[in-house]
Amino acid sequence: MKIINLTLLFFLGNLSLFAQDEIPVPSEVKIVRSEPYPVVDAYLKEYYPLGNGEVLAIKLNRKGGLIVQKFSGENLNETLKGESLLKIEKGTAIEGTFKMGDSFYFMFSKLTGTQEVTLYSKEINTSTLMFENDEKELLTMTEPENQVPFGAIVLSKQTFPRFSFDFSSDRSKMVVSYRKKPKVKDDSNNNDVIGMYAFDSEMNKVWGNEYQMPYTESLMDNLDFTLDSNGNGYFLIRKYKEEVTRKNRESADNQSLAILIANPEGSLNEVEFNLGEYIIDDVFMKENKDGNIICAGYYRKPKSYGMDGTFVSILDSKGNLRAPRFYEFSLDFIKKYKRISEKQKGRMEKADENGRLAMTNLEMRNIQVLEDGGVVLGGEIYYVTSTTDPKTGRTTYTYHFDDVILVKINGDGELGWMEKFPKRSVTESFRLLVSEKFTYVLFRDPLRNATMTEDGEVNREIRGDYVTAHRVDNKTGERKYLPLFDSRKIDGIAVYQYALNRVTALSDNSFAIELYIKKKSDMMFKVEFEE
């Protein structure tokens, strides 16, 4: 299927245009910008939609100063700014800022004893943009594991985040969880103890308890956790009949999956299932509009070198689990947008005949649930390479974010479409926006890839990177390439510090992004897809 239209081909044919000028904004896209406003020097910046077209920016500097900005109106001008000071004590760790319902909470924890950590919240008033009332104590855990998650924000030495946060799809409920320090280091004799406490949107505790996992660490893997709108928690685990060895590692007979449903009394109800001959390596759970839990991920055959396809199963509110349905990646789909020699094609065809052809390094990133009951599964080719300097012995790691893989499953369980989006990046992943009509894949991409054919050929003379959106029709799977803006210049204005984590979804078909424009000023840009 072609990925660009003839109008775009006209622009791609004019190489001098790309070297000097910006690509005209597609007719399906509208971009507006705010007035410049003073930049805020902060090492933590987070952005949230307020649900009425407004954006709330929450920024934290290293002295504990919290700066909150509100952007409103058609052009998202800065309309309000508030500053508060968080008292930083030894043993304080920033846990994050979270939106619950229409409220915003700043979470932090403190060491309150030798083996004791207490979690607190402070509400941010969206009218004054200041802290509302005093800090509220949520819970205290003893004997914490003290493991630092990736991307942890630490304000001082000997501090670290200690809690994990999960939210229901409607953001009305939150579960705070933690893992207690294992009593023994031997995985064969240790059962994890997980603390879980549910809160409503006003930070009132709904229930809380500590749960001992029913199997030792050597006989289970925690794969995912989610929460429904009633506050119920769900663990997804992989179970092993015998401890994993080289001999049985690839044996589907040695493993199964189970969903553990946490009840407020501290017990876990187990719903077990398996995928027959297949093995699961990557899986997500998410609540749909009917209150059912969607369990979806990638599967592989025991002797496969990667992912062979995707599967979907649904746990209803009564605890009944539907049989998994499988959607395999075809040979043509795996080859798509790759430059492959005839010799390589022959090897792939032979591997396909032997059941060993798969997509290597594919990881699930996102599940988007549609109103009609369908789902869009978003994944990405992700891997890490390293190089070591022989003189210094210093090792450098490179993180690769490559092709994006989308799978649309219709509400009746039938396959809607599968699409691959060619991508090569060592800086960032991608973002999804999903409306009822279209799915938008956002990422920064070299302009030459706009001309890429399905056999991987591109016009290599075209220079420059653009933030692009690949639009897919949810019903037909028809694709369209939408170049949005140069990551260095928008509408003639030089911009800096572009990063995907600055993208804030305003609605199903619009987003905002804050960029630096020099002279100690920032500017907010709004991109809207007209449907």
Disulfide bonds with the S-S distance in Angstrom:
none
